[in-house]
């Protein structure tokens, strides 16, 4: 009987090991509530809805975006969570594609939003006097994003600001509505950045 039990344990253990390695959690343990579930956010489904007319003064401007850095301890490499940790937002380019790192997903999402506002955003920071934007995520859930922006020119930091983007708690846990909220948060983030007077002064100089 003991030998049979050991054989079963040997068969189960590798599966458990693989599962544990694949599932990275946040610094806080997720609730074991059976209502926990995932919402899949696809970059291909994000279509900016900012008020482009509000940013006519930026039309034709160029910036480069250095890679976004994620220092938010309440996220994983590939996802962030609801405030109560019951919903996990997983990031990818499209359905049936591999999960995408948070910095990569939001770099391309922000590029889309900047371009919608008339600003050409690229990863090429080699041109002289081109404003360079650094973004660091400090804390991130589906109701609040805390980030720091730094604007440089010719490798010299000219401006730095901490920004907080907030949204009201979701009215339901319907996955479609949660996806819409998540895409709206991207719009709010770029709006917050473009509305910042310090950044505006540098872009319009």
C-alpha positions in Angstrom: 0.0 0.0 0.0 2.8 2.4 0.9 4.6 1.6 -2.4 1.4 2.4 -4.3 1.0 5.7 -2.5 4.6 6.6 -3.2 4.1 5.9 -6.9 1.0 8.1 -7.0 3.0 10.9 -5.3 5.8 10.6 -7.8 3.3 10.9 -10.7 1.5 13.9 -9.2 4.5 15.9 -8.0 5.9 16.9 -11.4 2.5 18.2 -12.5 2.2 20.3 -9.3 5.7 21.6 -9.8 5.0 22.7 -13.4 1.8 24.3 -12.3 3.4 26.3 -9.5 6.2 27.5 -11.8 3.7 28.7 -14.4 1.5 30.6 -11.9 3.3 33.7 -10.6 1.3 35.5 -7.9 1.5 39.0 -6.5 3.2 39.8 -3.3 -0.2 39.2 -1.6 -1.9 35.8 -1.9 -5.0 35.7 -4.0 -8.2 35.0 -2.3 -9.4 31.4 -2.6 -12.9 32.7 -3.5 -14.3 30.4 -6.2 -15.5 33.5 -8.1 -12.0 34.4 -9.0 -11.5 34.6 -12.8 -9.4 35.9 -15.6 -10.1 38.7 -18.1 -8.0 38.6 -21.2 -7.0 41.9 -22.6 -5.8 41.9 -26.2 -3.8 44.7 -27.6 -5.4 44.3 -31.0 -8.8 45.1 -29.5 -7.7 48.4 -28.0 -8.9 51.4 -30.0 -8.1 54.8 -28.4 -11.0 57.0 -27.7 -9.3 60.1 -26.4 -10.5 63.6 -27.4 -8.0 64.1 -30.2 -9.4 67.6 -30.9 -8.2 68.6 -27.5 -4.6 68.0 -28.5 -4.4 69.7 -31.8 -1.4 71.7 -30.7 0.6 68.4 -30.5 -0.2 67.3 -34.1 3.0 66.4 -35.9 5.1 66.4 -32.7 7.5 63.5 -32.1 8.7 61.7 -29.0 10.6 58.6 -28.2 9.4 56.2 -25.5 12.1 54.4 -23.6 10.9 51.0 -22.5 8.3 51.1 -19.7 9.6 49.7 -16.4 7.2 47.9 -14.1 8.1 48.3 -10.4 4.5 47.6 -9.2 4.7 44.9 -6.6 1.0 44.1 -6.9 1.4 42.8 -10.4 3.0 39.8 -12.1 5.1 39.8 -15.2 2.1 39.3 -17.5 -0.9 40.5 -15.5 -2.5 42.9 -13.0 -5.4 42.5 -10.7 -8.6 44.0 -9.4 -8.3 45.8 -6.1 -9.8 42.9 -4.2 -7.6 40.4 -6.1 -10.5 38.4 -7.4 -10.0 39.3 -11.1 -6.8 38.8 -13.0 -6.2 40.8 -16.2 -4.0 38.9 -18.5 -2.2 40.7 -21.4 -1.5 39.5 -24.9 -1.4 40.8 -28.4 -4.5 38.8 -29.5 -6.4 35.6 -28.7 -4.3 32.4 -29.0 -1.0 34.4 -28.7 1.5 34.1 -25.9 1.1 36.3 -22.8 2.8 39.7 -23.1 5.0 41.4 -20.5 3.4 44.4 -18.9 6.0 46.9 -20.2 5.7 45.6 -23.7 1.8 45.5 -23.8 1.5 49.0 -22.5 4.3 50.4 -24.6 2.4 49.5 -27.7 -0.9 50.5 -26.2 0.5 54.0 -25.3 2.0 54.3 -28.8 -1.4 53.7 -30.3 -2.9 56.4 -28.0 -0.2 59.0 -28.7 -0.6 58.5 -32.4 -4.3 58.9 -32.1 -3.6 62.3 -30.4 -1.4 63.2 -33.4 2.0 62.5 -31.7 4.5 60.2 -33.4 5.9 57.9 -30.7 8.8 55.6 -31.5 11.5 53.6 -29.8 14.3 55.4 -31.7 15.8 57.9 -29.3 18.9 58.7 -31.4 17.8 62.0 -32.8 19.1 65.1 -31.1 16.7 67.3 -29.1 14.0 64.7 -29.4 11.9 64.5 -26.1 12.4 61.1 -24.5 9.7 59.8 -22.2 10.4 57.3 -19.4 7.5 55.7 -17.6 7.8 53.7 -14.4 4.7 51.8 -12.9 4.8 52.0 -9.1 1.5 50.4 -8.2 -1.2 49.1 -10.5 -4.7 47.6 -10.1 -7.9 48.1 -12.1 -9.0 51.1 -10.0 -5.7 52.9 -9.6 -2.4 53.3 -11.5 0.5 55.1 -9.9 3.4 56.0 -12.2 6.3 58.3 -12.6 7.2 60.1 -15.8 10.6 61.5 -16.7 11.2 63.6 -19.8 14.7 63.9 -21.1 16.5 65.6 -24.0 19.9 64.6 -25.1 20.1 62.2 -22.2 19.5 65.0 -19.7 16.5 64.8 -17.4 14.4 67.9 -17.7 11.2 67.0 -15.9 9.9 64.4 -13.5 6.4 63.9 -12.1 4.4 61.3 -10.2 1.0 60.8 -11.6 -2.1 58.9 -10.3 -4.8 57.6 -12.6 -8.0 56.5 -10.8 -11.3 54.9 -11.9 -14.4 54.2 -9.9 -14.9 50.6 -8.8 -16.6 48.5 -11.5 -20.4 48.3 -11.2 -20.3 44.6 -12.2 -18.0 41.7 -12.8 -19.2 41.2 -16.4 -16.0 40.4 -18.4 -17.0 42.6 -21.4 -17.5 45.6 -19.1 -14.3 44.9 -17.3 -12.4 44.9 -20.7 -14.0 48.2 -21.7 -12.9 49.7 -18.3 -9.4 48.4 -18.8 -9.1 50.0 -22.3 -10.6 53.2 -20.9 -7.9 53.3 -18.2 -5.3 53.4 -21.0 -7.0 56.4 -22.5 -7.1 58.1 -19.1 -3.4 57.4 -18.6 -2.4 59.1 -21.8 -4.8 62.0 -21.2 -3.3 62.5 -17.7 0.2 62.5 -19.3 -0.7 64.9 -22.1 -2.6 67.2 -19.7 0.5 67.7 -17.5 1.7 71.3 -17.9 5.4 70.4 -17.5 5.3 67.8 -20.2 3.3 70.2 -22.5 5.9 72.9 -22.1 8.6 70.6 -23.3 6.7 69.1 -26.2 5.6 72.5 -27.4 8.9 74.3 -26.9 
